[in-house]
């Protein structure tokens, strides 16, 4: 996760950008959050923005609901990767289940620290 994400002041935008980077990490094994409620909010945001997030993942873009300042945008864009195959697979799962189960998004996730 690029450290610049912490400098995004708007919550919806910060959540979106966080998820965008987490989605490009299929081998994620560990998540550490400051409170369990933050993780719940983050995962709800995933379900509410799944189409846009998967498009961004597939294309290697970043189109959050709010703006990202010109100061941090270049650092974020430098860390983005396109993964069209993963985006297609997750879209298939989303269409099949009507949501994205965490175990499908991060199958190697073993530890969540709060």
C-alpha positions in Angstrom: 0.0 0.0 0.0 1.6 3.3 -1.0 2.0 5.6 2.1 0.4 8.4 0.2 -3.0 6.8 0.6 -2.9 8.0 4.3 -2.9 11.6 3.0 -6.2 11.3 1.2 -8.6 13.4 3.3 -12.0 12.2 1.9 -13.1 8.9 3.4 -14.9 7.5 0.3 -11.9 8.3 -1.8 -9.4 6.8 0.7 -11.4 3.6 1.0 -11.7 3.3 -2.8 -7.9 3.8 -3.3 -7.1 1.4 -0.5 -9.3 -1.3 -2.1 -7.9 -0.7 -5.5 -4.4 -1.5 -4.2 -5.6 -4.4 -2.1 -7.3 -5.9 -5.2 -4.1 -6.0 -7.1 -2.6 -8.1 -4.4 -4.1 -11.6 -4.9 -1.5 -13.2 -2.6 -2.4 -11.0 0.4 -2.0 -13.1 3.5 -2.2 -10.5 6.3 -4.4 -7.4 7.0 -3.8 -5.1 9.9 -6.4 -2.4 10.7 -6.8 -0.1 13.6 -10.4 -1.3 14.4 -12.6 -4.1 13.3 -15.3 -1.6 12.2 -12.9 -0.1 9.7 -12.5 -3.5 8.0 -16.3 -3.9 7.9 -16.6 -0.4 6.3 -13.9 -1.3 3.8 -15.5 -4.5 2.8 -18.9 -2.8 2.4 -17.2 -0.2 0.2 -15.9 -3.1 -1.9 -19.4 -4.5 -2.5 -20.8 -1.0 -3.2 -18.1 -0.1 -5.8 -17.3 -3.5 -7.3 -17.9 -2.7 -10.9 -15.7 0.4 -10.9 -13.0 -1.2 -8.9 -12.8 -4.3 -11.2 -12.7 -2.0 -14.3 -9.8 -0.1 -12.7 -8.1 -3.3 -11.8 -8.4 -4.6 -15.3 -7.3 -1.4 -17.0 -4.6 -0.4 -14.5 -6.4 2.9 -13.7 -7.6 4.7 -10.6 -11.0 6.4 -10.8 -12.2 7.0 -7.2 -15.5 8.7 -6.5 -13.6 11.8 -5.2 -10.5 13.6 -6.4 -7.0 12.8 -5.4 -4.7 15.8 -5.0 -2.1 16.5 -7.7 0.6 16.2 -5.0 0.0 12.5 -4.3 -1.6 11.3 -7.6 1.7 10.6 -9.4 3.0 8.4 -6.5 -0.3 6.4 -6.6 -0.3 6.0 -10.3 3.2 4.8 -10.3 2.2 1.8 -8.1 -0.8 0.8 -10.1 -0.8 -2.5 -12.1 -3.3 -3.8 -14.6 -4.5 -7.3 -14.1 -7.2 -8.0 -16.7 -7.3 -11.7 -16.0 -7.9 -11.3 -12.3 -10.5 -8.6 -13.0 -12.4 -11.0 -15.3 -12.2 -13.8 -12.8 -13.5 -11.6 -9.9 -16.2 -10.2 -12.2 -17.4 -13.7 -12.9 -17.5 -14.5 -9.2 -19.4 -11.3 -8.5 -22.0 -12.0 -11.2 -22.4 -15.6 -9.9 -22.8 -14.7 -6.2 -24.1 -11.1 -6.4 -21.1 -10.1 -4.2 -17.4 -10.7 -3.9 -16.7 -13.2 -1.1 -13.5 -12.3 0.7 -12.2 -15.9 0.3 -12.5 -15.5 -3.4 -10.8 -12.1 -3.5 -7.9 -13.0 -1.2 -7.7 -16.8 -1.1 -4.4 -16.8 0.9 -5.6 -14.4 3.6 -4.8 -16.1 6.9 -4.5 -13.3 9.5 -6.5 -10.2 10.3 -5.0 -8.1 13.0 -7.1 -5.4 14.7 
